[in-house]
Amino acid sequence: MKVRVGVNGYGTIGKRVAWAVTQQPDMELAGIVKTRPNWEALSAVKRGYKIYTLRDSLKEFHSRGIAVQGVLEDLITSVDVIVDATPGDVGATNKALYERFSRKAIFQGGEEPGIAEVSFNSLVNYREALGRNYVRVVSCNTTGLLRVIHAISRVDRVKNVRGLIIRRAADLKEVKKGPVEGLVLDPPKPPSHHALDVNTVINDLDIVTYAVIAPTTLAHVHVLRFTMERNVSLDKVLDSLANTPRILLVDGGLLKSTAELRELARDIGRPYGDIFENVVWSDSVYVRGDEVMLTYAVHQEAIVVPENIDAVRAITRIAERAEESIKLTDESLGIKRWL
């Protein structure tokens, strides 16, 4: 029997999670919640999704000729789990509804960690989410950090991590946020919130990050420096990166920009031109003694999608092992299959 999943919020993350749910053999998309009858609501209609809305929005949907199945509460009562992909801080309000109807829920990284019983990353702490009622999938940047930290920690113990997060200024559709001129320290004083968020998953890791907002919409870029417990070799670092799920090594001589990466994703037919993987430039991997440095790209719109799918399996316990869920998710979404 398939797990019935509802997606509350059909924006940048919600529409991608909804599509990903439809690709899973053990899940069924029961419907999505949209508060306004805009172009994204029309795209949901085109995909054949059942649309729910808020009571106050029913009249507006009807006036636009968009059929709705019911209101948010109707969807909640018809599912096993809700993926809350509403704007940051809205999930905290919605949680009371999920509790009222005794429904499990998955929140996004824009919510405070206290909203959930565990902050989640598939590679790092899948077991901690098993059977929980409320799980928070950490943000795009934190997801990217945790994947790479996991990969490097497989080589040897990591003593500390220092990093620079070069953040995209806005998503493609966020026209009110751009254009942006200049590079903005966010914040000027370290650590940026990304390091703090990593510590909600790996609480004893010594990590400090700086963050800079750049005038681009395509992706984030991270530059990390690791200090290891012992000296390590370049070959072992590259091997661990290559053999870690959701990390893709690319040749900087062939692809050296986020623009080229996004164009390639579109060329090969990825939905929305999405990149679910951390894309590590193999040329950037530098190893000297106990020091490891590397650079990689994070597609902010897509990277947390597979983690949301894994979180559904973890809290409903339809997959007890991380390896089992990751393999199924990655196969269904074509992760690490590029050419």
VOBA-1610 file (N, C-alpha, C; in pm, whole numbers, padded with zeros to 5 digits, always signed):
BEGIN
Met+00085-00121+00000Met+00000+00000+00000Met+00088+00125+00000Lys+00056+00219-00088Lys+00138+00339-00101Lys+00107+00441+00010Val+00212+00514+00048Val+00195+00624+00143Val+00133+00743+00069Arg+00028+00797+00128Arg-00039+00913+00067Arg+00025+01041+00120Val+00072+01123+00026Val+00147+01244+00060Val+00073+01366+00008Gly+00061+01467+00094Gly+00009+01596+00051Gly+00119+01699+00058Val+00118+01795-00033Val+00219+01901-00034Val+00149+02034-00011Asn+00179+02096+00102Asn+00120+02225+00139Asn+00216+02335+00097Gly+00181+02404-00009Gly+00268+02506-00067Gly+00320+02456-00201Tyr+00289+02529-00307Tyr+00326+02484-00441Tyr+00408+02594-00508Gly+00523+02625-00444Gly+00615+02723-00500Gly+00742+02654-00545Thr+00854+02719-00525Thr+00982+02669-00573Thr+01011+02526-00528Ile+00996+02498-00398Ile+01025+02365-00346Ile+00903+02274-00360Gly+00786+02324-00327Gly+00666+02240-00326Gly+00636+02174-00460Lys+00649+02249-00570Lys+00616+02190-00699Lys+00717+02083-00738Arg+00841+02098-00693Arg+00942+01997-00723Arg+00921+01872-00637Val+00887+01891-00512Val+00860+01776-00426Val+00737+01701-00475Ala+00634+01775-00516Ala+00512+01711-00567Ala+00546+01622-00686Trp+00623+01674-00780Trp+00662+01594-00897Trp+00743+01472-00853Ala+00837+01491-00760Ala+00921+01380-00715Ala+00837+01270-00649Val+00735+01309-00574Val+00646+01209-00512Val+00581+01122-00620Thr+00541+01184-00732Thr+00475+01108-00838Thr+00569+01008-00905Gln+00698+01023-00884Gln+00796+00932-00944Gln+00828+00812-00855Gln+00773+00811-00732Gln+00808+00706-00636Gln+00711+00588-00645Pro+00764+00466-00645Pro+00676+00349-00654Pro+00598+00320-00527Asp+00641+00381-00415Asp+00576+00353-00287Asp+00500+00473-00231Met+00477+00575-00314Met+00407+00695-00269Met+00301+00736-00370Glu+00202+00808-00318Glu+00094+00863-00402Glu+00074+01008-00363Leu+00070+01096-00463Leu+00043+01237-00437Leu-00107+01258-00424Ala-00152+01290-00303Ala-00296+01308-00279Ala-00344+01445-00324Gly-00255+01543-00326Gly-00294+01677-00368Gly-00195+01780-00321Ile-00215+01902-00371Ile-00129+02015-00332Ile-00216+02130-00284Val-00158+02215-00201Val-00229+02333-00151Val-00168+02458-00212Lys-00252+02539-00275Lys-00210+02667-00332Lys-00303+02774-00279Thr-00245+02885-00234Thr-00328+02989-00173Thr-00376+03093-00274Arg-00309+03101-00389Arg-00348+03199-00491Arg-00360+03131-00627Pro-00459+03169-00707Pro-00478+03107-00839Pro-00388+03171-00944Asn-00257+03160-00925Asn-00164+03221-01019Asn-00116+03120-01122Trp-00010+03154-01194Trp+00040+03067-01301Trp+00089+02933-01248Glu+00135+02928-01122Glu+00178+02800-01066Glu+00057+02709-01041Ala-00055+02768-01002Ala-00177+02688-00986Ala-00220+02631-01121Leu-00206+02709-01226Leu-00241+02659-01359Leu-00148+02546-01402Ser-00020+02554-01363Ser+00073+02446-01398Ser+00035+02318-01325Ala-00015+02332-01201Ala-00060+02214-01126Ala-00181+02150-01194Val-00270+02233-01246Val-00385+02182-01321Val-00337+02103-01443Lys-00240+02159-01515Lys-00186+02093-01635Lys-00126+01957-01600Arg-00068+01945-01483Arg-00007+01818-01441Arg-00110+01719-01387Gly-00233+01765-01371Gly-00337+01675-01323Gly-00341+01658-01173Tyr-00277+01749-01099Tyr-00277+01739-00954Tyr-00411+01787-00897Lys-00453+01727-00788Lys-00571+01775-00716Lys-00531+01897-00634Ile-00606+02005-00649Ile-00572+02131-00585Ile-00664+02159-00468Tyr-00603+02198-00357Tyr-00675+02242-00237Tyr-00630+02384-00207Thr-00710+02457-00132Thr-00673+02594-00099Thr-00723+02627+00042Leu-00713+02754+00080Leu-00765+02800+00208Leu-00910+02847+00190Arg-00986+02845+00297Arg-01127+02884+00286Arg-01141+03025+00229Asp-01052+03115+00272Asp-01062+03253+00227Asp-01027+03269+00080Ser-00966+03167+00020Ser-00924+03176-00120Ser-01018+03107-00217Leu-01119+03036-00166Leu-01209+02959-00252Leu-01276+03045-00359Lys-01326+03159-00319Lys-01398+03246-00413Lys-01308+03291-00526Glu-01184+03324-00494Glu-01091+03371-00596Glu-01057+03260-00695Phe-01039+03137-00647Phe-01013+03024-00737Phe-01132+03002-00830His-01253+03007-00772His-01373+02987-00853His-01388+03096-00959Ser-01353+03220-00923Ser-01365+03331-01019Ser-01267+03316-01135Arg-01156+03245-01111Arg-01057+03221-01216Arg-01085+03093-01293Gly-01189+03021-01254Gly-01224+02899-01323Gly-01135+02781-01292Ile-01067+02785-01177Ile-00979+02675-01137Ile-01052+02590-01034Ala-01075+02465-01068Ala-01149+02375-00979Ala-01061+02333-00862Val-01120+02331-00743Val-01048+02285-00625Val-01124+02168-00563Gln-01048+02081-00500Gln-01106+01962-00438Gln-01162+01991-00299Gly-01110+02097-00236Gly-01152+02129-00101Gly-01052+02224-00037Val-01051+02228+00093Val-00962+02318+00165Val-00850+02238+00232Leu-00756+02312+00289Leu-00637+02251+00349Leu-00673+02139+00446Glu-00771+02162+00530Glu-00809+02062+00628Glu-00855+01931+00563Asp-00921+01943+00447Asp-00965+01823+00374Asp-00846+01741+00328Leu-00742+01809+00279Leu-00623+01736+00235Leu-00552+01671+00353Ile-00540+01744+00462Ile-00470+01690+00579Ile-00534+01559+00625Thr-00665+01557+00629Thr-00733+01436+00680Thr-00725+01319+00584Ser-00683+01343+00459Ser-00682+01235+00358Ser-00544+01176+00334Val-00441+01225+00408Val-00304+01181+00381Val-00241+01116+00503Asp-00128+01050+00478Asp-00047+00994+00586Asp+00057+01095+00635Val+00103+01180+00544Val+00206+01276+00579Val+00192+01400+00491Ile+00219+01515+00551Ile+00218+01643+00479Ile+00361+01692+00466Val+00400+01730+00344Val+00524+01803+00324Val+00488+01951+00321Asp+00533+02024+00422Asp+00501+02167+00432Asp+00611+02245+00360Ala+00575+02301+00244Ala+00670+02378+00164Ala+00624+02523+00153Thr+00560+02570+00258Thr+00513+02708+00263Thr+00630+02801+00293Pro+00613+02932+00272Pro+00722+03026+00302Pro+00766+03017+00448Gly+00891+03056+00474Gly+00948+03048+00608Gly+00859+03109+00714Asp+00849+03041+00826Asp+00770+03080+00945Asp+00621+03047+00932Val+00570+03022+00812Val+00429+02984+00797Val+00408+02843+00850Gly+00508+02758+00835Gly+00497+02621+00883Gly+00469+02613+01032Ala+00522+02708+01107Ala+00499+02708+01252Ala+00351+02725+01284Thr+00283+02805+01203Thr+00138+02822+01219Thr+00063+02696+01176Asn+00110+02637+01067Asn+00043+02517+01016Asn+00057+02397+01109Lys+00164+02395+01185Lys+00189+02278+01270Lys+00073+02248+01364Ala+00008+02353+01412Ala-00106+02332+01502Ala-00217+02252+01434Leu-00235+02277+01305Leu-00335+02201+01230Leu-00295+02055+01216Tyr-00167+02031+01186Tyr-00119+01893+01171Tyr-00134+01816+01303Glu-00106+01887+01412Glu-00121+01824+01544Glu-00268+01795+01573Arg-00352+01887+01536Arg-00496+01871+01562Arg-00551+01747+01493Phe-00502+01720+01372Phe-00551+01605+01296Phe-00457+01484+01307Ser-00360+01493+01395Ser-00266+01382+01421Ser-00199+01332+01292Arg-00145+01428+01216Arg-00076+01393+01092Arg+00072+01426+01102Lys+00153+01336+01050Lys+00297+01360+01044Lys+00326+01470+00942Ala+00434+01544+00965Ala+00467+01654+00874Ala+00618+01671+00859Ile+00655+01715+00741Ile+00794+01747+00710Ile+00802+01895+00678Phe+00891+01965+00747Phe+00908+02109+00728Phe+01040+02137+00656Gln+01054+02261+00609Gln+01173+02300+00533Gln+01269+02382+00619Gly+01387+02406+00563Gly+01493+02473+00638Gly+01466+02617+00674Gly+01363+02679+00612Gly+01329+02815+00649Gly+01261+02826+00784Glu+01221+02712+00841Glu+01161+02712+00975Glu+01271+02699+01082Glu+01240+02742+01201Glu+01334+02727+01312Glu+01348+02579+01348Pro+01467+02536+01391Pro+01488+02395+01424Pro+01388+02339+01526Gly+01342+02424+01618Gly+01253+02378+01723Gly+01117+02333+01676Ile+01083+02358+01548Ile+00953+02316+01497Ile+00942+02164+01487Ala+01055+02096+01482Ala+01056+01951+01457Ala+01133+01877+01566Glu+01117+01747+01565Glu+01191+01663+01660Glu+01334+01640+01615Val+01359+01653+01486Val+01494+01632+01434Val+01513+01713+01307Ser+01632+01774+01292Ser+01673+01832+01165Ser+01740+01721+01085Phe+01709+01713+00956Phe+01731+01590+00881Phe+01823+01607+00761Asn+01913+01510+00746Asn+01986+01490+00622Asn+01997+01340+00597Ser+01966+01297+00476Ser+01955+01155+00446Ser+02084+01079+00475Leu+02199+01134+00438Leu+02326+01064+00454Leu+02373+01060+00598Val+02336+01162+00675Val+02397+01179+00807Val+02313+01119+00920Asn+02182+01142+00920Asn+02105+01100+01039Asn+01967+01046+01004Tyr+01958+00966+00903Tyr+01831+00905+00862Tyr+01765+00831+00978Arg+01843+00754+01052Arg+01787+00672+01161Arg+01719+00757+01267Glu+01768+00877+01290Glu+01709+00963+01393Glu+01567+01006+01356Ala+01534+01001+01227Ala+01400+01044+01183Ala+01299+00931+01177Leu+01343+00807+01197Leu+01252+00693+01185Leu+01135+00704+01283Gly+01014+00703+01228Gly+00893+00704+01310Gly+00860+00835+01377Arg+00938+00939+01353Arg+00908+01068+01415Arg+00779+01126+01357Asn+00723+01221+01429Asn+00604+01289+01379Asn+00637+01414+01299Tyr+00745+01484+01339Tyr+00779+01610+01275Tyr+00929+01615+01248Val+00962+01635+01121Val+01101+01638+01077Val+01124+01765+00996Arg+01239+01824+01014Arg+01276+01944+00937Arg+01391+01910+00844Val+01367+01918+00714Val+01474+01903+00615Val+01551+02034+00612Val+01680+02028+00637Val+01759+02151+00647Val+01769+02220+00511Ser+01816+02344+00511Ser+01815+02428+00392Ser+01904+02374+00281Cys+01895+02438+00165Cys+01976+02397+00050Cys+02126+02404+00081Asn+02171+02514+00137Asn+02313+02528+00167Asn+02357+02428+00274Thr+02275+02409+00376Thr+02311+02314+00481Thr+02312+02172+00428Thr+02217+02139+00341Thr+02216+02007+00278Thr+02345+01984+00200Gly+02386+02085+00123Gly+02511+02073+00048Gly+02631+02055+00138Leu+02636+02132+00245Leu+02747+02119+00341Leu+02752+01980+00402Leu+02638+01931+00446Leu+02635+01802+00516Leu+02675+01686+00425Arg+02635+01691+00300Arg+02674+01584+00208Arg+02826+01578+00193Val+02888+01694+00173Val+03033+01696+00152Val+03107+01664+00282Ile+03059+01714+00393Ile+03120+01680+00522Ile+03115+01530+00544His+03002+01469+00512His+02988+01324+00524His+03090+01252+00437Ala+03105+01298+00313Ala+03199+01233+00221Ala+03343+01244+00271Ile+03382+01360+00317Ile+03521+01378+00364Ile+03544+01303+00494Ser+03443+01295+00579Ser+03458+01222+00706Ser+03474+01072+00685Arg+03436+01023+00567Arg+03458+00882+00536Arg+03605+00853+00508Val+03682+00957+00477Val+03826+00939+00452Val+03901+00929+00584Asp+03870+01020+00676Asp+03931+01019+00810Asp+03852+01118+00895Arg+03880+01121+01023Arg+03808+01210+01113Arg+03837+01356+01079Val+03729+01436+01072Val+03741+01579+01044Val+03756+01655+01176Lys+03864+01732+01189Lys+03885+01813+01310Lys+03803+01942+01304Asn+03806+02009+01189Asn+03726+02129+01176Asn+03701+02162+01030Val+03602+02248+01008Val+03564+02292+00874Val+03554+02444+00874Arg+03611+02505+00772Arg+03599+02649+00751Arg+03550+02670+00608Gly+03454+02759+00591Gly+03397+02770+00458Gly+03346+02907+00422Leu+03337+02931+00292Leu+03276+03051+00236Leu+03158+03008+00149Ile+03041+03063+00180Ile+02919+03034+00105Ile+02890+03154+00015Ile+02901+03134-00116Ile+02868+03239-00211Ile+02725+03213-00256Arg+02634+03295-00207Arg+02492+03267-00220Arg+02431+03339-00340Arg+02342+03270-00410Arg+02264+03337-00514Arg+02174+03440-00446Ala+02147+03550-00515Ala+02069+03658-00455Ala+01920+03625-00448Ala+01870+03550-00546Ala+01726+03520-00551Ala+01705+03401-00643Asp+01589+03336-00629Asp+01550+03235-00725Asp+01505+03302-00854Leu+01496+03222-00961Leu+01467+03278-01093Leu+01338+03360-01096Lys+01235+03314-01026Lys+01103+03380-01036Lys+01089+03499-00941Glu+01185+03522-00854Glu+01172+03625-00751Glu+01212+03762-00807Val+01129+03814-00895Val+01162+03937-00967Val+01167+04059-00876Lys+01097+04053-00763Lys+01097+04168-00671Lys+01229+04182-00596Lys+01313+04079-00599Lys+01440+04084-00527Lys+01557+04130-00614Gly+01535+04151-00740Gly+01646+04185-00826Gly+01607+04290-00927Pro+01706+04336-01007Pro+01847+04294-01002Pro+01919+04347-00879Val+02024+04277-00841Val+02104+04315-00725Val+02243+04355-00773Glu+02289+04471-00735Glu+02423+04516-00773Glu+02513+04513-00650Gly+02624+04444-00660Gly+02718+04440-00549Gly+02723+04304-00483Leu+02824+04283-00401Leu+02840+04163-00320Leu+02814+04202-00176Val+02726+04128-00111Val+02678+04166+00022Val+02723+04063+00125Leu+02793+04108+00228Leu+02829+04019+00338Leu+02702+03987+00417Asp+02675+03859+00436Asp+02548+03819+00499Asp+02570+03699+00592Pro+02608+03726+00719Pro+02630+03854+00784Pro+02777+03895+00774Pro+02812+04019+00813Pro+02952+04059+00812Pro+03037+03980+00912Lys+02978+03944+01025Lys+03052+03874+01130Lys+03019+03725+01129Pro+03120+03640+01122Pro+03092+03495+01123Pro+03055+03448+01264Pro+02992+03330+01275Pro+02957+03241+01163Pro+02825+03280+01100Ser+02811+03248+00972Ser+02680+03260+00909Ser+02590+03150+00963His+02461+03162+00939His+02366+03065+00998His+02385+02924+00943His+02457+02910+00834His+02476+02777+00774His+02555+02685+00868Ala+02659+02739+00931Ala+02736+02660+01027Ala+02650+02621+01146Leu+02570+02714+01193Leu+02482+02685+01306Leu+02380+02577+01270Asp+02334+02580+01145Asp+02237+02481+01102Asp+02301+02343+01089Val+02425+02338+01041Val+02498+02211+01036Val+02504+02150+01176Asn+02523+02235+01277Asn+02533+02184+01414Asn+02401+02133+01470Thr+02289+02162+01405Thr+02163+02100+01448Thr+02157+01953+01407Val+02245+01913+01313Val+02252+01774+01269Val+02376+01705+01325Ile+02491+01775+01318Ile+02617+01722+01375Ile+02659+01820+01483Asn+02614+01797+01604Asn+02626+01901+01707Asn+02767+01921+01760Asp+02857+01827+01740Asp+02992+01840+01795Asp+03095+01879+01690Leu+03052+01920+01569Leu+03147+01956+01464Leu+03193+02100+01481Asp+03324+02121+01474Asp+03382+02256+01476Asp+03374+02313+01335Ile+03279+02400+01311Ile+03258+02456+01178Ile+03229+02605+01187Val+03292+02683+01098Val+03268+02826+01087Val+03250+02857+00939Thr+03144+02933+00906Thr+03122+02973+00767Thr+03100+03123+00756Tyr+03150+03178+00646Tyr+03117+03313+00602Tyr+03017+03299+00488Ala+02937+03404+00464Ala+02844+03401+00351Ala+02844+03536+00280Val+02841+03530+00148Val+02836+03648+00063Val+02723+03629-00038Ile+02635+03728-00049Ile+02529+03723-00149Ile+02583+03783-00279Ala+02567+03708-00389Ala+02617+03751-00519Ala+02501+03774-00615Pro+02517+03865-00714Pro+02408+03897-00807Pro+02392+03789-00914Thr+02335+03675-00873Thr+02307+03565-00964Thr+02184+03490-00914Thr+02118+03419-01002Thr+02001+03340-00964Thr+02021+03191-00984Leu+02135+03150-01039Leu+02148+03013-01088Leu+02181+02910-00981Ala+02270+02942-00889Ala+02313+02843-00790Ala+02404+02910-00687His+02424+02841-00575His+02524+02880-00477His+02657+02812-00512Val+02767+02868-00463Val+02898+02804-00471Val+02960+02805-00331His+03011+02690-00289His+03077+02677-00158His+03226+02651-00177Val+03307+02716-00095Val+03450+02686-00089Val+03479+02640+00054Leu+03522+02515+00071Leu+03543+02460+00204Leu+03688+02420+00226Arg+03730+02436+00351Arg+03862+02388+00394Arg+03844+02299+00516Phe+03897+02177+00507Phe+03891+02080+00616Phe+04029+02062+00677Thr+04033+02052+00808Thr+04153+02004+00877Thr+04121+01865+00928Met+04204+01769+00887Met+04179+01630+00919Met+04261+01586+01041Glu+04221+01476+01101Glu+04294+01420+01216Glu+04434+01375+01176Arg+04446+01319+01055Arg+04575+01272+01005Arg+04594+01317+00861Asn+04712+01298+00808Asn+04736+01326+00667Asn+04652+01233+00580Val+04602+01286+00470Val+04521+01205+00378Val+04575+01225+00237Ser+04529+01139+00145Ser+04576+01147+00007Ser+04467+01202-00083Leu+04509+01265-00192Leu+04416+01317-00290Leu+04330+01206-00350Asp+04391+01093-00380Asp+04318+00982-00440Asp+04204+00935-00350Lys+04230+00925-00219Lys+04126+00879-00127Lys+04013+00981-00115Val+04048+01108-00117Val+03945+01212-00110Val+03857+01207-00234Leu+03918+01201-00352Leu+03842+01195-00476Leu+03757+01069-00483Asp+03812+00957-00436Asp+03737+00832-00438Asp+03615+00840-00348Ser+03630+00899-00230Ser+03517+00911-00139Ser+03409+01002-00197Leu+03449+01113-00257Leu+03352+01203-00319Leu+03278+01133-00433Ala+03352+01061-00516Ala+03292+00994-00631Ala+03194+00885-00589Asn+03218+00824-00473Asn+03136+00710-00430Asn+03036+00746-00320Thr+03015+00874-00298Thr+02912+00919-00204Thr+02787+00954-00283Pro+02671+00902-00245Pro+02548+00937-00316Pro+02526+01087-00321Arg+02474+01133-00432Arg+02431+01273-00451Arg+02547+01371-00459Ile+02667+01321-00483Ile+02782+01407-00512Ile+02833+01370-00650Leu+02846+01470-00736Leu+02888+01448-00873Leu+03018+01524-00898Leu+03120+01455-00945Leu+03247+01519-00981Leu+03243+01561-01128Val+03284+01684-01156Val+03292+01731-01294Val+03429+01790-01320Asp+03467+01789-01446Asp+03596+01840-01491Asp+03583+01990-01517Gly+03660+02069-01443Gly+03655+02213-01461Gly+03702+02259-01597Gly+03774+02173-01668Gly+03814+02207-01803Gly+03699+02202-01902Leu+03595+02127-01865Leu+03477+02115-01951Leu+03363+02204-01904Leu+03344+02211-01773Leu+03237+02290-01713Leu+03295+02371-01599Lys+03296+02501-01611Lys+03359+02581-01505Lys+03266+02686-01444Ser+03139+02683-01482Ser+03047+02785-01429Ser+02912+02724-01394Thr+02840+02792-01307Thr+02705+02748-01272Thr+02612+02762-01392Ala+02638+02859-01479Ala+02556+02876-01599Ala+02565+02754-01690Glu+02686+02703-01709Glu+02704+02584-01792Glu+02640+02461-01730Leu+02650+02448-01597Leu+02589+02334-01529Leu+02438+02335-01545Arg+02375+02450-01528Arg+02230+02458-01543Arg+02188+02434-01687Glu+02268+02482-01783Glu+02236+02460-01923Glu+02246+02311-01957Leu+02346+02243-01904Leu+02360+02100-01926Leu+02241+02024-01869Ala+02196+02064-01749Ala+02080+01999-01688Ala+01958+02013-01777Arg+01941+02128-01839Arg+01829+02146-01932Arg+01849+02062-02058Asp+01973+02058-02107Asp+02002+01982-02230Asp+01970+01834-02216Ile+01994+01779-02099Ile+01972+01635-02080Ile+01829+01604-02035Gly+01746+01709-02027Gly+01603+01687-02000Gly+01564+01680-01856Arg+01649+01730-01765Arg+01607+01733-01625Arg+01486+01826-01609Pro+01384+01784-01535Pro+01267+01872-01514Pro+01310+02002-01448Tyr+01261+02113-01498Tyr+01296+02247-01451Tyr+01445+02279-01467Gly+01523+02194-01535Gly+01668+02213-01542Gly+01733+02192-01407Asp+01678+02099-01328Asp+01721+02082-01189Asp+01849+02000-01176Ile+01925+02035-01073Ile+02045+01960-01035Ile+02026+01918-00889Phe+02002+01790-00868Phe+01979+01739-00733Phe+02111+01711-00659Glu+02220+01703-00733Glu+02349+01666-00676Glu+02431+01787-00631Asn+02522+01764-00535Asn+02634+01857-00516Asn+02728+01838-00634Val+02761+01944-00705Val+02851+01932-00820Val+02989+01983-00778Val+03081+01890-00757Val+03216+01923-00710Val+03310+01931-00831Trp+03381+02041-00841Trp+03483+02051-00945Trp+03605+01971-00900Ser+03631+01861-00972Ser+03741+01773-00931Ser+03875+01846-00932Asp+03891+01940-01025Asp+04016+02017-01033Asp+04039+02101-00908Ser+03929+02136-00839Ser+03940+02225-00722Ser+03982+02151-00596Val+03980+02019-00599Val+04012+01942-00478Val+04163+01948-00453Tyr+04198+02007-00340Tyr+04338+02028-00303Tyr+04365+01955-00173Val+04471+01876-00172Val+04508+01801-00052Val+04657+01822-00024Arg+04686+01862+00097Arg+04825+01877+00141Arg+04833+01840+00288Gly+04892+01723+00317Gly+04900+01678+00456Gly+04763+01654+00513Asp+04730+01729+00621Asp+04600+01713+00685Asp+04498+01817+00638Glu+04531+01887+00531Glu+04444+01993+00478Glu+04375+01947+00350Val+04242+01968+00345Val+04164+01938+00225Val+04081+02061+00190Met+04086+02100+00062Met+04003+02211+00015Met+03930+02169-00112Leu+03812+02226-00133Leu+03736+02197-00254Leu+03628+02301-00277Thr+03577+02302-00400Thr+03472+02396-00440Thr+03361+02319-00510Tyr+03237+02356-00483Tyr+03125+02287-00545Tyr+03005+02380-00558Ala+02912+02339-00644Ala+02790+02417-00669Ala+02670+02349-00604Val+02576+02430-00560Val+02451+02384-00498Val+02334+02452-00570His+02253+02373-00639His+02134+02430-00702His+02025+02445-00595Gln+02001+02568-00556Gln+01917+02597-00440Gln+01772+02552-00457Glu+01724+02544-00580Glu+01584+02509-00602Glu+01558+02358-00594Ala+01663+02277-00607Ala+01641+02134-00625Ala+01709+02043-00525Ile+01815+02090-00459Ile+01900+01997-00384Ile+01827+01930-00268Val+01726+01996-00209Val+01657+01935-00094Val+01544+01841-00134Val+01515+01832-00264Val+01403+01748-00309Val+01423+01601-00271Pro+01538+01538-00303Pro+01553+01397-00263Pro+01550+01378-00113Glu+01598+01476-00037Glu+01593+01465+00109Glu+01450+01465+00160Asn+01362+01542+00097Asn+01221+01540+00136Asn+01158+01404+00111Ile+01194+01343-00001Ile+01140+01209-00032Ile+01190+01107+00070Asp+01317+01113+00103Asp+01371+01022+00204Asp+01306+01045+00340Ala+01280+01171+00372Ala+01217+01202+00501Ala+01077+01141+00511Val+01004+01138+00398Val+00873+01072+00398Val+00889+00925+00434Arg+00988+00860+00375Arg+01008+00717+00404Arg+01052+00697+00550Ala+01133+00786+00600Ala+01183+00769+00737Ala+01070+00783+00839Ile+00988+00887+00829Ile+00888+00908+00934Ile+00773+00810+00924Thr+00750+00756+00803Thr+00644+00655+00788Thr+00699+00513+00800Arg+00832+00503+00808Arg+00903+00376+00825Arg+00877+00279+00709Ile+00852+00329+00590Ile+00839+00238+00476Ile+00976+00197+00423Ala+01081+00263+00473Ala+01218+00218+00448Ala+01295+00239+00578Glu+01345+00133+00636Glu+01412+00140+00766Glu+01558+00183+00755Arg+01616+00164+00637Arg+01758+00192+00620Arg+01778+00307+00522Ala+01873+00395+00554Ala+01902+00509+00467Ala+01941+00463+00328Glu+02025+00359+00322Glu+02074+00311+00192Glu+01959+00269+00102Glu+01859+00205+00161Glu+01743+00158+00085Glu+01666+00275+00025Ser+01638+00376+00107Ser+01561+00490+00059Ser+01641+00572-00042Ile+01767+00599-00012Ile+01850+00679-00102Ile+01859+00614-00240Lys+01879+00484-00242Lys+01890+00412-00370Lys+01761+00426-00451Leu+01647+00408-00385Leu+01519+00415-00454Leu+01492+00558-00504Thr+01518+00655-00419Thr+01497+00795-00458Thr+01587+00832-00575Asp+01713+00798-00565Asp+01809+00837-00668Asp+01779+00771-00802Glu+01738+00645-00799Glu+01704+00577-00924Glu+01580+00640-00988Ser+01483+00675-00906Ser+01357+00729-00960Ser+01375+00870-01015Leu+01470+00946-00961Leu+01491+01084-01005Leu+01607+01099-01102Gly+01676+00989-01133Gly+01788+00995-01227Gly+01910+01062-01171Ile+01929+01055-01040Ile+02042+01122-00976Ile+02172+01051-01010Lys+02273+01129-01045Lys+02407+01085-01088Lys+02404+01011-01221Arg+02294+01023-01295Arg+02289+00971-01432Arg+02276+01092-01525Trp+02386+01135-01579Trp+02387+01258-01659Trp+02398+01232-01808Leu+02491+01148-01849Leu+02514+01127-01992Leu+02500+00981-02028
//
